[in-house]
């Protein structure tokens, strides 16, 4: 049985799931800071452990390879690719023939730097539903990649400087691979570059790129962390054209929201239709949704599924 009191908890094995509060034993689904805490012992994938080591002081790790089953008492635990960023993992927990799957942040489909999502049948599905609204139907990934490449190439031909803002872990490396594979001259900030070694150790190759130098950047695409867009240097950059990479680019006023010239919907989250695709393929007995729009739960119910928001659930009705 699981409990939810600010955080997801499996009491019989004292395991906390993606808790932001420090715990004795915690599973971390991926390396983004909003999912990390310095637990006394951390359960995660091997790439996630390397990212966490770069973000918090040393702690104890128990890493699992994808698909490897680990027994804890009467429970069996395994990690499976979530398709969000490199190393991002779903966790499956089994006991007495019953199973629970927690997706964390996830995305279906392929990307250049991330392990492809794995469909894992389970009785209880706890799923992240950030884009659980029908307006969020992302265009094909290849289409967005082509638009990014063509836009940057066109700007460079006009002697303008494309300035791309992306999350320092995940989206930044994805954009770096897209641009460098296309042969575009790229200068990447060290906040993004510092994680590239982990990608290379996991078999991801990149084309040529340089480290960003604010005194020597002309004729290059600049790839920078998202918070840099508020720096006066980039806001007042002569002949600069700012681009933000986010699934929220599907919103009508995205450019105003992010204060850039263009928002491209390069997303590392499942869109509305992928959320339904996951449910339809797994057909779980119970669904708990988190980090999304309330009406998505109602739409799942209308489709015949037993669904709730995780935040309004104190425990599951299915014993594990």
LODO-677021 format. One record per residue (C-alpha): residue in one letter; residue number from 0; x, y, z. Coordinates in steps of 0.02 Angstrom, whole numbers. Example, Ala and Ser with C-alpha at 12.3 -4.5 7.8 and 13.67 -1.06 7.14 Angstrom:
2
residu;num;xx;yy;zz
A;0;615;-225;390
S;1;684;-53;357
//
This chain:
320
residu;num;xx;yy;zz
X;0;0;0;0
X;1;64;176;-34
X;2;32;339;56
X;3;38;518;-2
X;4;71;656;123
X;5;161;792;26
X;6;268;650;-44
X;7;237;474;-109
X;8;289;340;17
X;9;297;149;17
X;10;297;117;206
X;11;337;-70;210
X;12;506;-38;129
X;13;528;140;194
X;14;549;206;17
X;15;507;386;-29
X;16;474;428;-212
X;17;541;592;-286
X;18;533;678;-117
X;19;607;853;-107
X;20;630;828;80
X;21;783;733;141
X;22;737;553;186
X;23;832;396;243
X;24;794;307;77
X;25;731;395;-78
X;26;704;355;-261
X;27;755;496;-380
X;28;676;478;-551
X;29;794;595;-643
X;30;925;730;-621
X;31;822;890;-625
X;32;837;992;-466
X;33;650;991;-430
X;34;663;802;-403
X;35;824;795;-304
X;36;856;789;-117
X;37;1012;732;-25
X;38;936;574;45
X;39;1044;466;157
X;40;1029;331;24
X;41;972;362;-154
X;42;896;235;-274
X;43;912;286;-457
X;44;984;242;-627
X;45;1171;254;-658
X;46;1164;414;-766
X;47;1051;498;-637
X;48;1177;459;-501
X;49;1312;548;-602
X;50;1202;701;-626
X;51;1154;706;-442
X;52;1337;698;-393
X;53;1366;857;-492
X;54;1221;945;-404
X;55;1229;895;-220
X;56;1363;845;-95
X;57;1413;663;-91
X;58;1291;536;-23
X;59;1258;349;-40
X;60;1187;278;-202
X;61;1105;114;-249
X;62;1098;112;-438
X;63;1002;-9;-547
X;64;1019;-43;-732
X;65;857;-30;-831
X;66;759;-191;-816
X;67;863;-258;-672
X;68;754;-325;-532
X;69;803;-287;-352
X;70;719;-376;-203
X;71;681;-280;-42
X;72;593;-396;80
X;73;435;-460;-4
X;74;447;-324;-137
X;75;534;-326;-306
X;76;586;-161;-382
X;77;643;-119;-558
X;78;681;38;-657
X;79;628;70;-836
X;80;665;212;-959
X;81;549;362;-946
X;82;605;454;-1103
X;83;618;623;-1014
X;84;806;656;-1001
X;85;956;539;-1003
X;86;939;414;-861
X;87;760;464;-817
X;88;671;314;-742
X;89;501;246;-704
X;90;497;135;-550
X;91;395;-25;-543
X;92;357;-102;-373
X;93;286;-279;-360
X;94;218;-382;-216
X;95;108;-537;-214
X;96;70;-524;-399
X;97;13;-342;-386
X;98;111;-198;-462
X;99;129;-10;-452
X;100;213;98;-584
X;101;268;277;-552
X;102;318;366;-712
X;103;395;527;-646
X;104;416;651;-788
X;105;405;555;-952
X;106;389;569;-1139
X;107;344;441;-1272
X;108;435;433;-1437
X;109;618;451;-1485
X;110;743;588;-1452
X;111;928;604;-1491
X;112;997;596;-1315
X;113;872;496;-1212
X;114;831;312;-1190
X;115;662;274;-1271
X;116;512;256;-1155
X;117;468;79;-1103
X;118;287;23;-1080
X;119;275;-73;-916
X;120;105;-152;-875
X;121;48;-120;-695
X;122;-108;-125;-588
X;123;-82;49;-516
X;124;-16;189;-626
X;125;46;351;-549
X;126;80;466;-694
X;127;145;642;-722
X;128;17;741;-824
X;129;94;914;-853
X;130;16;938;-1025
X;131;-152;856;-987
X;132;-255;976;-1091
X;133;-308;948;-1272
X;134;-226;1108;-1336
X;135;-57;1030;-1298
X;136;-33;920;-1450
X;137;150;940;-1492
X;138;205;938;-1674
X;139;317;792;-1726
X;140;490;803;-1648
X;141;575;799;-1819
X;142;472;950;-1875
X;143;526;1053;-1724
X;144;708;1002;-1747
X;145;703;1054;-1931
X;146;624;1220;-1886
X;147;759;1254;-1756
X;148;899;1212;-1877
X;149;824;1312;-2021
X;150;789;1463;-1910
X;151;966;1467;-1840
X;152;1046;1442;-2012
X;153;940;1583;-2085
X;154;984;1701;-1943
X;155;1170;1667;-1962
X;156;1159;1705;-2148
X;157;1082;1873;-2102
X;158;1229;1906;-1985
X;159;1114;1891;-1835
X;160;1154;1794;-1677
X;161;1031;1655;-1630
X;162;1023;1646;-1440
X;163;941;1486;-1379
X;164;885;1465;-1198
X;165;865;1288;-1133
X;166;872;1197;-966
X;167;1052;1162;-919
X;168;1018;976;-900
X;169;917;880;-1029
X;170;850;1008;-1152
X;171;1021;1092;-1166
X;172;1110;933;-1219
X;173;967;886;-1336
X;174;980;1055;-1422
X;175;1170;1041;-1429
X;176;1159;875;-1519
X;177;1027;938;-1641
X;178;1130;1092;-1687
X;179;1302;1013;-1687
X;180;1242;862;-1788
X;181;1177;987;-1917
X;182;1351;1063;-1930
X;183;1301;1233;-1863
X;184;1434;1330;-1767
X;185;1380;1320;-1584
X;186;1447;1404;-1427
X;187;1376;1324;-1270
X;188;1384;1392;-1093
X;189;1481;1290;-966
X;190;1322;1264;-861
X;191;1259;1152;-1003
X;192;1429;1087;-1055
X;193;1470;1018;-881
X;194;1345;875;-905
X;195;1400;827;-1081
X;196;1532;705;-1015
X;197;1395;597;-937
X;198;1306;590;-1104
X;199;1466;539;-1193
X;200;1498;403;-1062
X;201;1326;335;-1105
X;202;1356;327;-1291
X;203;1289;496;-1349
X;204;1405;582;-1474
X;205;1405;766;-1520
X;206;1469;863;-1669
X;207;1592;1006;-1652
X;208;1551;1144;-1528
X;209;1643;1278;-1428
X;210;1627;1346;-1253
X;211;1533;1511;-1249
X;212;1642;1666;-1229
X;213;1547;1830;-1215
X;214;1696;1921;-1292
X;215;1704;1808;-1445
X;216;1538;1738;-1502
X;217;1497;1817;-1671
X;218;1448;1696;-1810
X;219;1390;1562;-1688
X;220;1228;1496;-1617
X;221;1230;1531;-1430
X;222;1160;1394;-1318
X;223;1129;1458;-1142
X;224;1035;1416;-980
X;225;858;1485;-967
X;226;899;1610;-828
X;227;1022;1699;-943
X;228;878;1780;-1037
X;229;860;1905;-895
X;230;1040;1963;-906
X;231;1059;2136;-980
X;232;1197;2075;-1097
X;233;1077;1960;-1191
X;234;925;2072;-1179
X;235;1022;2212;-1266
X;236;1124;2104;-1384
X;237;1142;2192;-1552
X;238;1072;2085;-1693
X;239;1023;1950;-1570
X;240;868;1841;-1594
X;241;810;1748;-1439
X;242;733;1573;-1443
X;243;661;1476;-1296
X;244;634;1287;-1304
X;245;478;1229;-1212
X;246;318;1132;-1235
X;247;230;1287;-1171
X;248;268;1358;-1342
X;249;98;1289;-1390
X;250;20;1432;-1292
X;251;-33;1584;-1393
X;252;62;1709;-1285
X;253;219;1604;-1254
X;254;339;1736;-1322
X;255;269;1866;-1202
X;256;275;1744;-1056
X;257;457;1699;-1084
X;258;509;1870;-1151
X;259;592;1804;-1308
X;260;570;1823;-1495
X;261;519;1642;-1525
X;262;465;1491;-1422
X;263;484;1322;-1507
X;264;387;1175;-1432
X;265;534;1058;-1408
X;266;465;964;-1258
X;267;533;827;-1147
X;268;359;791;-1074
X;269;218;685;-1144
X;270;85;789;-1229
X;271;-102;767;-1204
X;272;-118;628;-1333
X;273;34;534;-1269
X;274;-42;535;-1094
X;275;-197;449;-1161
X;276;-91;332;-1266
X;277;1;272;-1111
X;278;-162;239;-1016
X;279;-240;148;-1164
X;280;-88;35;-1185
X;281;-66;-7;-1001
X;282;-251;-14;-951
X;283;-214;-3;-763
X;284;-345;-39;-630
X;285;-311;127;-543
X;286;-235;290;-606
X;287;-166;432;-501
X;288;-119;593;-590
X;289;3;724;-532
X;290;67;894;-592
X;291;-69;925;-719
X;292;-240;998;-756
X;293;-388;936;-649
X;294;-499;909;-801
X;295;-382;773;-866
X;296;-437;662;-722
X;297;-619;694;-769
X;298;-582;647;-949
X;299;-502;484;-892
X;300;-657;446;-788
X;301;-769;484;-937
X;302;-667;359;-1037
X;303;-705;225;-907
X;304;-547;229;-801
X;305;-538;238;-612
X;306;-437;397;-594
X;307;-394;521;-457
X;308;-270;661;-426
X;309;-128;598;-319
X;310;-133;754;-212
X;311;-310;712;-156
X;312;-270;530;-114
X;313;-204;477;55
X;314;-176;294;9
X;315;-213;167;-125
X;316;-357;47;-114
X;317;-251;-94;-183
X;318;-133;-185;-66
X;319;38;-224;-135
//
